[in-house]
Amino acid sequence: MFEIQQLQDGLHVIADNQTLFEGVKVSLTLDGNDKRTLLPSGLEKREGTTDLGNYTEYICEFNEENGGNQAIVNFRSFYDLTVVHVTAELEKEKLFKKQPSFAANHAVTITLNSPVQNYQLLANYQHKSWWTRPFFGDNLRMVPEKTQSLLLKMANGYHHVLPVVDGNLRTELAGGCDGLEVSVSPFQGGFRSLSNVAFILGSDTDPFQLVDANVKRAASVIGQSIMSRQEKTYPEILDYLGWCSWDAFYHDVNEQGLFAKAEELQTLNLPAKWIMIDDGWSEVRDNKLFSFEADKNKFPNGLSFVTQKLKSNFGINWVGVWHTIAGYWDGVHPESSIAADCRQNLYQTNQGALVPVPEAEKGFGFWHQWHKKLREDGIDFVKVDSQSAIANFFEHELSIGEAAAGAHTALEASCSLHFNNTVINCMGMAAENIWHRPYSSVSRNSDDFVPENKNGFREHALQNAYNSLYHGPFYWGDWDMYWSRNHDDQQNMILRAVSGGPIYISDKLEKTNADLVRPLVYKDGRIIRCDRPGMPTKDCLMQDPISSSIPLKIWNRKGDTGVIATFNISEAGSSVHGAINPQDIPGLDGEDFILYDVLQKTYETVKKDETKDISLEKDDAAIYLVVPADEVVNPLGLINKLIPSDSILEKRQNGQTLSLLIKEGGSFAFVSMAKVSQVWVNGRPVETEGLPGQESVYVIDCEGEEGTVRIDIAIKN
């Protein structure tokens, strides 16, 4: 339970009878970088009830020493949660005088210091305009600027500080000389008063439940149009294998190249069901969008011709196109027909950029015209890039919350109307983007996959795994495209298997290695997709697997089985050692488990608290299935897939016979603790083989079966 106490050295935040933060301070920054320090002047306490339960509210008043400017920090404390609301107001001058106003950035700062020793922290911070990455440390003063999530591990459990973008204002964290600084910014000047939910503070012994619950409760508290991932619908199109033009052609994408790649995939019998035409297809001038039509030099027959041929000749079901949230990188060309036809729907910034109006109704008019045209041309979905440029376009002109809310609402209204809200959000990990998308459910989870970067996988895997801790409760993460024939191809294949999001490749012509794609996909094009976003296991959550000699371990679930992927991303370039354990998978039921090494096709049985030592050489990766061994016969699934258990549709026990329905034919395996008397495939008796050196593992070859496959396994009494 949280409580606030006012002691001689200031306000203290208490969690479970331990001082979590002490000496709470508040300062204001006025226009002209005029900094004002406020002093605590009163503490009021009251009780109440909301949908989140009973609470105790601590209303802390701060004033300047000579009166005047004021701030009120409201700590509304529930059992394991505190919602912190800030209201600040500047003293009003006579109307004919110059009025004081808050600075656009860091207008209000709350400073929290912690007396706790020996803790660890994980901060997810905005290291570029578009992306976040993890930071690991043991001192609040080290927290990077623009931190969007802060997890603390202390002796009494985990504590999570989640800054909120509420209304017009964005909150972010940073380390300062006096501790953790919580800053509230409108990104626009002229405000005399500010009010918002600044951050959520929660505690739990389970870090994954903690962050997930904080996001859900924050969404409930602020009341704006934002839903947690579990409340959203994952797009059906993205349940199928895709191919993207970017790393294959970059800006040289053209219709003949698309046809050639689609034909190659068809010849390989690799069932890619969607194609994304990335940057390079649009008609642009001066880095600005000039037309809603495709570039006539690259697509002489138009976009409609391309989509029709891809769908009719090459088995492609859906085609998507790329655009930015401004139309193109620098917006819309002022001399284009778009500028004339959509003049009521475009906004000219003070810097001269022409972009869709960041208001729901007016902005929708622009997107509706373009998306309607794209839909008529056979386009089924969109990837929307450069989303965090909203802050750059509208800084000092609109508050960050107002601009982001308007821009995203307008865009998503059109995407819902024309594309059933099938949109891949990209370059949009700034907090204002994360908190203001009303409906869309998929968002890029890291910086770009860069195939030519020899060491790029390390950072790519790190960002995706650790960003998922706070980004995953909002969205299914898009862990980006990959090359199936590259120096890091197998690691990338395994990484996508545990992502929980879309799977798509971007191979150049004649460069696709189908053997490093098929383990992720079924014959109908459906991908193997885990139940949730993949995240680091608890034992490596607070450690940096690049700078240390530990494996990166990512866990996920598929039904009642667990999945653990392990990677050596250590910059030392040597082997790393660790262990896996059924308890690496939160909430996995059972006392006895089968640990199945998918690549090596070996298994062992372990108790719930037993560990298996693992070792990974430089740049190595592995993936394990964790199967509850609660029956005499325990199916693994199709072992020619990276997550074998995903293939099992039904499982029924009838006396001494186990009946299974699997998604398609392949190499099916099960572990039996008793002698097997007979196995039938679609009603026909078949022979079984054992894995070499693996007693009790039986393998059935049903590769030639069409459609779903019924397998019946009878054991001897």
N, C-alpha and C positions, 0 to 999 in steps of 0.2 A: 504493500500500500504506500502510495506517495503522500507526502505532506510537506508543507512549507512552514519554516520557523524563522522568526526574526530574532537574531542574536546580535551581540555587540558589534561583530564584524560584518553585519549585513544579513541578507536573506540566505537561507540554506534550503536546498532541495533534498529531502530525505526519502530514501527508498528502502523498505524493509529494515528500518531502524539504523540505516547506515547513511552518512552524508554523501550523497552522490555529487552534488555541486554546492559550492559555498561562495559567499560574497557576491551575490548576483548584482550586476551593475547595469545601468542603462545610460546611453549617450545618444545625442541627436547630432546629425550633420545638416546644417542649413546651406542654402544656396551660397556659393562663394567659398565652399569648404570651411564654413564657420562651425566649429565643433563645440557642443555644449554638453557638459556632464550634469546628470541629474542625480539627486540623492533620494534614498528611500524615506518616505515621510508618513507612511501609514500602512497597516495591514488589516484587512477586514476578512472575516471568515463566515461562510454561510453554506447551507446544505441544499441539495436539490436532487431531482431525478430526470433523466432523459432516456431515450431509446437504448443508450449504452449502459444504463443502470444508475445506481445511486452514486452521487459524487459529493465531494467537499470542495468548495470553491474558495480560493485564496486571492483576494483582490489587493494587489500591491501597488501603491501609488508612489510615483517618483516625481520630484520637482526640482527646478533650479534653486540654488541657495537663496536667491533674491526673489523667488516666486516666478511668475510668468509662464514659461514653457513647461509642459507637463506630459507625462506618459503614465499609463496604467497597464500593468502586466497582470493578466488574469490566468492563474493556474487552476484549471478545473480538473481535479484529481479523482479518477475512478480507482478500482482495486489495483489494476496493473497498467494503468494508462493515465497520462496527464496531457490535456489539451491546453496549449499556451496561446492565449490571444493577446494582442498588443493594440493599444489605442494611444496615439500621440497627437498632441495639438499644440500649435504655436500661439504665443500671445498676439492678439490682434491689435494692430496700430489704427490710428484714425484713418479714415478712408482716403484722405488726400495725401497721406504719407506712403512711402514705399512699404509694401507688406512683406513680412518675412515668409519664406517658403522653404520646404525641405529640398535637399539636394536630390538629384535623380538617382544617385547610387548611394547605398549604405545610409539611408535616411535615418533609420533607427537601428541601434546596435545593442543587443543584450549580451553581456559577457558572463560566462559561466566558468568557474574554475573548479577543479576536482581535487580534493585532498587524498583521494584513493591512490595507493601505491601499487605497483606491479599489476597493471592491466594491459590489455592489448586492444588495438583499434583497427577497424577496417573502414576506410573512407572512400566512397565513390564520388569522384570529383570531375568536373567538366574541364578536361585538359585541352580541348579545342572547342571552337564554337559549336560543333555538331556532336561531339562524342564525350563519353565519360570512361574512366578507367579506375582501377583500384589503387589505393595507397595503404601501406601497412606500417604501423608504428606503435609507440607506447607512451605518447605524450600529446595531450590536447593542443599544445602550442605548435605542433608539427602538422596539424590538419591543413591540407591544401586549400587555397581559395576556391570558391565556387563548388564546395562539397554539397552533394545533393542527398546523401544518405550517410549516416555515421553509426556504426555498430561497435559497441564497447563490450569486451569480455572481462568480467571481474570475478572475484571469488564467489560472489553470491548469484552469479548468472550473467545473462546478457541484457544490455540496455541499448535501445535504438532511438536515435534522434532523427526524425524525418522532417526536414523543412518542407513547407507547403507553399504552393502558389495559389493564393486565395484572392478572389476579386481582382483588383488592379495590381496587386503586389506580389513580388517574388521574394522568398526567403532563401538564404544560402548560408553555409557555415564556412568558417576559416579559423585557423589558429592565430592567436595574438599573444602579445607579451604577458597578458594577464589570464590567459586560458582560452576557452572556446568562444568565438564571437559569432553570434547569430544576427545576421544583418537583413533588414527589410528594405527593399528598393522598388520604387515605381518605374524607374527608367525614364521618367519624364519629370520635368520641373514644374513649379507653380503650386504645389499642394501645401495647404496650411494645416490639414489634418489627415491622418492615415489610420486605418483600422483593418486588421486582418487576423486570421488564425495563422500564427507564425510557424509553429512546429508542433509535432506530436512526440511525446516521450513515452516509451513503453518498456516493459521488462518481462522476461520469460527465461526459462531454462532451455528452451528450444529456439535457436536463432531463426529458423525458417518459418515457424509458426508466428514468431514475434513480428518479423518484417511484413509478412503477409497480412496479419491482423492489423498492423498499424496503417497499412495502405487502405484496407477496407474501412476502418474506422475514420480515417481522415476524410475519405470520400463521403462518408455519411455526415460528418460534422460540417464540412464546408458547403455541402448542398448544391454545388454547381454540377454541370453536366459532365460527370466523369464516373466511369464504372470500373470495378476491378476486373481482372482477366476472367475470373470464373463466371461473371455475369454477361460476358460477351460471346459471340458466335464465331468460331474459327471458320474461315472461308473454305468452301468445298474445293474450289479450284486448287488451292494450295495443299490439298491432301494428295496431290499427284506430282510426279516428277516433272521438273521444268528445265529449260535451257535459256540462258540469258546472253545477249549479244555483246555485252560490254567488254569482257576480257578477250573475246574472240576477235572483235573488229574495232573496238573503241569508237572513235567518231567516224570511222569509215564504213559503218554499217550500210548495207544496201540490199535491194530485193534479191539479187542473184546470190549473194552470200547467204542470205537466210534460207533460200531454197536449197542451196548446196548442203548446208548443215542439216536441214530437216531431212534431206534424202540420205545423208550419211547415217543419221540416227535410225532412220527406218531400215536401212540396209543392215545395220548392226542388231536389229530387232530389239533396240533399247526403247522402251515405251514412254518417251517424253510426251506429255500431254498438253503442255503449255510452253509458249515461247514469249519471252519478254524482249521487246525491241527497245533497247536502252538509248542513252544519249547519242545524238547524231542523226536521228531520223527527221527532226523538225526543220522547217524553213526558218532560218535565223539570219540576222544581220547585226553586226556590231555586238555580238553576244546577247542579242535580244530577240524575242519571239516576233516573227514577221507575219506569220500566217498560221491558220489552223490546219493547213494542208501539209503533207509530207514534202520534204525536199525533192523537187522534180528531177534533179540530176541523179539522185540515189534511188528514187522510187518513181521512175518515169510513168508507170501505169497507175500510180496512186496507191493509197493504203488499202483500199477496198480490194483491189486485185490481189495484193499480197496475202491478206487474211483469208480470202476465198481459196486461193491455191494451197496455202499451208493446211487448211482444214480439209479440203477435198482430196488432195493428192498425197499428203504425208501423214495422215492420222493425228494431226494436231487438233485438239478440242477447243483450246482457248488461246487467244493472243492478247498480250498486254503491251502497253506503251509507257514510256517514261516521260515525266515532265517535272518541273520544279514547282514549288508553292508560289512562285512569282511568275509562272509561265515558262520563262527560261532564266538562266543564271542572273542576268541583269535586268530582268523584267520584260516588258512589252515594248517593241519599237514604236516611238511616237509617230512615225510616218507610215505605219502599217494600216491596213484596212481594219485590223482589230481595234486599234486605237480610236478610229472613227466610229465603228459599229458598236463598240462597248464603252463609249466614253462615260456613261453613267455608272459603269461598274469598275472603273479604274481610278486609282489614287496616285497623284504625283507627289512624291516625297520632296522634302526640302533639298535633298541631294540630287533631285532630278530623275529619280527612277519612277517608272510607270508600272504599277503593280495592281493586282486585284484589290478592291477596297476591303479592308479587314473588318467588315461588318457582315453579319449573317445574310441579310436580304440583298444588299447591293453586290457583295462578293459572289453570292450564289448565281447572280445573273451572268457573270463572266464564265464561271465554271460550267453552268448549265449549257451555254451556247457551245462551248468547246467539247464537252463530254457527249452532248447530243450528237454532234458531228462524228466523234470517234465511234460512238455506238452504231451509227449508221454505216460506218466503214468496217464494222465487224470486230471492233475492239471490245474485249470482255472485262478488262480490269486495268488498273494503273499502278505504277510505282511513282510516288511523289517525293522528290528529292529536295535538298537544301532547306529543310523546314526551319531549322534554327536561325536562318537568315532573317526571320521575322524581327528578332531583336535588333539586327543591324539596319534593316530598312526603316524601322519606326522609332528608333532611339531618339529621345527628346521631343518626339511629336505625339506619341500615344503612350499610355501606360502599358507595361509589358503584358499584364493580364488582359487588358482590353483588346490589344492587338492580336494576341494569340487566340483568345476565345473567338473573336470575330472571324479570323482567317480560317481556323480549323472547322468552325461550325459551317461556314459557307462551303468549304471544300467537301466536307463529309456529307452535307445534304445532297450535293450533286452526285457524289460517289454512291450514295445509297440509292438514289433515283435511277441511275444509269448502270451501275455495276454491282448492284446488290451488296454494296459496301465492301467489295473486294479491292483492297488497297494495301500496298506495302509502303508503310511510312519509312522514310530514309533521311539520314543526316538530320535527325530530329531528337537528339537525346538531351537537349537543354530542358530544364525543369518546366519552363512555360509550355513547351510542346507536350511533354508527358502528361501534364495535369489538365490539358484543355482539349483533348480529342474526345468528342462525345461518344462515338460508336466503334471506331475501327479497332481491330484486335491484334494486328500484326505490326511490329516495328523493328527496324534494324537495331541490333543489340551491341554493335561494335563498330570500330573503324573498318575501312575496306579490307577485303582479302586482296593482297598484292602478290600475284603469282611469281614474279621475278625476284622478290625479296627472299634471299636464302635463309634468313632467320626470322622471317615475318610470322611464321606460325606461332612462335612463342607468345608474342604480344596479342595476336589474334585470339588464341585459345584463352589466354589470361583474361582479356577484356570480356569475352563472351561468358565465361564461367562466372566471374565475380560480378559483372554487371547484372547478371540474372537475379542475384539476390534481391535487389531493390526494383529492377526493371520488370522482372518476371511477374510480380503481383499485379502489374498494370497490363502487360501485353505478352502474347507469345512472341518470343524473340526470333527475328530473322538473323541467322548466324552467317549470312551472305553466301554467295556462290563459291564454287571451288573448281579447280582443274583436276580431272581424273587421271591425268598423265603429267606428273610433276615431281619435283624432289620431295614434296610433302604430301603426296596424294593419299597415302593410306591413313596418315594422321588426320587429314581433313575429312576423309570418309567416316572415320570413327567419331570425330567431333560432331558431324552432322547427325549421326545416329542417335546421339543423346541430347540433341538441342531441343526437341519438342516442337520445332517449327518447320518451315518450308525446307525442301531439299532441291537444289538446282545446281547445274553445272554451267560452265562458261567456256568450255574447251574451244580451241581454234579448229579450223577445218582439218580433218584427218588426224586429230589428236585425241579423240575420245578413247579411253580405255574402259570398255564396258565391264570388265571384270572388277573394277573398283567403283562401279555404280550399282550393278545388279544386287549385291547384298543389301541394298537399301530400298529395293523396289520390287513390287510384284508384277506379274505379266500384264495385268490390266493398267499398269502405270501408277497404282496407288503406292505411296511411300510408307515405310515403316516409321511411325511417329510415336514418340513416347507421350505419356499422359500429361506432362507438365514441362516447364522450362528446366533444363539441366542446370545444376548448381554444384559448387564445390562441396565435398564431404566435410562434415563438421571438424574433423581432425586437421584439415588443411585450410579451413576457412579464414583463419587469422594469420596465415603465413604466406609469404611470397615464394611461389615455386620456381620463379626465374632466378632470383638472387640466392636461393638456398638449395640444398641438395635433397629435396623431397619431391615425390611425384605429385603432379596435379591429378587429383581424383575428382571426377564428376559423377554425381548420382542422378538417377531418374527412376521412374516406375513405369511398368506396363502391366496394368491389371494388378494381380496379386504377386507378381514377380518384380524383383529389383534389377537394376542395371548399373554397373560401375565401369566407367571408362577411365583408363590411367594413361598419363603422358609424361614423358621426360622432356621438360622445357627448360631445364636448368642451363643457365648461361655458362656454367663451368665446363660444359662439354664432356662430362664424365657420367658414369652410371649413377642412378639414384635408387634408393631402397626405401621400402615402406611396407604396408600391410593393408589387406582388405578384410572386411568383417561384415556379416549380415546387418549389424547395427549401423553400418554406414548409410543404410536406407531407412530414413525415419518412418515409423509406423508399420514396418513389415512384420506381419504376424507369423508366428511359428517358433518352435524350439530347435528343430533340426533343418538344415539347409543343404542344398547342392550348390556348390560354386563351380560354374561351368566356364572354362576359358574358351571363348568363341573361336579365336584364331588358331589356337593349338589343338582344339577339340579334345580337351582333357577335363576331368572333373574330380572333385573330392567332396566328401560330406563333412560338415562342421556343425558344431553347436552354435547357438545364437551368439555366445560371447567368445567363440574361438576366432582366431585370426589366421590368415594365410599370408605368409611373407611373399613379397613380390620384389622384383628387380627389373629395371628398365635401362637398356643401354642408351647412348646418345640418340636423341630424336626418335626413340622407340615409342610405341603405343600398344595398348591392349584393351580388350573389352570383356567383361564378365557378366554372366547371367546369375542371379541369386534366386534360386527356386526353393520355396518351402517344400521340404521332404516330409509331408504329412500323410502320404498314402503309400501303399505297397508299390504301385506303379506311378511314377512321376514323369509326365511328358516334358521334354525340353522344347520341342517344336521343330521347325525347319532349320537345320543347322547349316544350310547354305545361305542363311540370312544372318545379319549382324545381331539382331534381337530375335532369336528363334521363337520365343513364346508369343510374339505378336501374331504368329500365323494361326494360333488356336482360336477358333470361333466358338466351339462348344465342347463341354466335357461332362460326361454322364457316367456314373458307376451303376452297373446292373449286375449284382451278385459278384461273380468272379471275373466279369468282363468290363473293361473300360472302353467306352465309345467316345470317339473324338471326331470333330468336324474341323478340317483345316482349310485355309484360304485357297491353296493351290497345291499342285504336286511339287515334289522336290525330295530332298534327303531329310527324312523325318527321324528323330531320335527320341528315345525315352529311357529312363532308368528304372529298373525293376529289382526289387529286393527279393522277389520270388522267381521260381522257374516259369518261363513263358511256355504255354502249351500250343498256342496258335495265334497268328495275326492275320487279319483280313483287310484288304484295301478295296473299298467299294464292293464288298461282298465276296471278293475272291481271296482265297488263301495265298499268302506270300511267304517267302523265306526272309529271315532277318539275319543281319550280320552284326558282329560286335565291333566296337572301335578297338584298334590295336592297343593291347595293354590296358584296356579299360573294362574290367569285369563289371557286369550288370548294366552296361550301356548297350542298347539295341538300336540298330539303324535300319530303316526301311527305305528302299529306293522306289519312290512313286513319282518320279520325274515326268513320266509319260502321261500321267492322268490329266484330263481336261477339267477345268472348273474347280469347284470345291471338292474335297476328297474326304470320304468317310473311312476312318481307321478304327478297327475293333481289336482289342488286345485281351486275350484270355490267359489267365495264369493257372498253374496247377494248384490243387488243394494241398 
